Amino acid sequence: MFPPLARRLPAPAQRGEAAARLSRLALGAALGLLSMACVQLGSAWSVPAMRELGPFSLTWLRLSCAAVLLAALVRPPLRELARGHRGLILGLGGAMAGMMLCFFAALRSMPLGLTVAVNFLGPLLVAVAGARRRLDLAWPLLALLGVLLLARHQGQWQADAAGLAFAAAAAACWGGYIVLMKRAGQVFRGWTA
């Protein structure tokens, strides 16, 4: 009535492939969670610094520290960059600076949770732009509904127009950053430019 057990079990090669896929999936999930934790912790730690320094000074400080660290670790050959690559690098830096500056400016008039939620709409829209199924279009609508639910607390709106505009601009910059970073990954190999 039932086939022998040996016929029902996958072959050793198939088990090895399945284990490798599962391992890659687990690693991807762990890296995704680590990335989200870093974004959230960085955002939370930025609030007191932003209040002390202001959006412009904090953006300048973070980007300057990142540039010094990158230059020390990588030592990119800036003079040897092709002219076509300079535009990509400047666009990527502009997207990063715009994302930080607008995010910090939004924090002046909006709660952190709402600012981060609006900011995440940028990567979500980039992901949905590559969607192949109509069902995938439901996710941005659900995310927008979630943002609207976060924006209203105890019968009052938690954001003003300027805060929402800055948060939306940060989201757009983050989306642009993702697209440009993918392009930069195709142009530059490894740690070198």
Phi, psi and omega in degrees: 000313177257144177291156179303151183304323182298329180283334182277335181281141177293153178296156180304322180295320179293322178295321178296318178295318180295319179294321179294318178297316179296321178296316178295321178296317179296319178296317178298318178295318179295317178294323177297315178295319177297318179298314179297320179297319179296318179298315183292316179295318177299320178295315181295319180288339180284335185300307179295324179294320179295320179294327181282315187262331186093161185297317183294312182295319181292320177298314179300316181297313181295316181292324178295316178298318178296320180293318179296316179297316179296316180296323180288321183278320190257323185052063182292142179282082186299324182289338185267002181292137176292150182302323180295331181280335180298320178297319178297316181294317178294321177296319179295316177296321178295320178295319179294315180295317179297320179298312181293313183299314180292323178298312180295323178294323178293327181294342179293333184232004181228152175293154183302313183301317180291320180298315180295320180298316178294320181299323181289349177294333178298303177299326179296318180292327175296316179296320182288332179299332177265011183292146180251347183241151178294328180299329179296338179286346178288332184297316178296327179292319177295321178295319178296320176298318177298319178297318178296322177293323177291329185287342181246123182223126180051044175077006180233148176284137184267005183218154173254175184297320181295316179299316179295321179296316178295319179295320178294322177295321176297320178297318179296319178295321179296318176299316177297321178300317181296315180296315180292324179294323177297317178296317179297324177296332177280330183276315183256139181253134176064218183270356185256155178264000000 
